[in-house]
């Protein structure tokens, strides 16, 4: 259970950082594919472990939660084939977040 909590906590932290990244203008043109291939999983995992340590997570907890993780090809394949993500975030959000939704949120 601790392992799941740590992974979810780190996932949320990564999502927070990603949300702060500058977005491209919404001009109706689908976003281009990344110019570089994604970071290899083992490098990403090492960076995640380093980030967890840097955020003050105990070494024992980091090892217990993150050591020996392997990517699941079916999860990666399904993630990359999500239809909602293909048009890009700006097109997706502008089609689903209406003025009425924002007004309800801001009340």
PyMOL commands that set and color helices and strands:
alter all, ss='L'
color gray80, all
select helices_A, chain A and resi 2-19+41-54+59-66+73-80+83-86+89-96+99-106
alter helices_A, ss='H'
color red, helices_A
deselect
rebuild
show_as cartoon
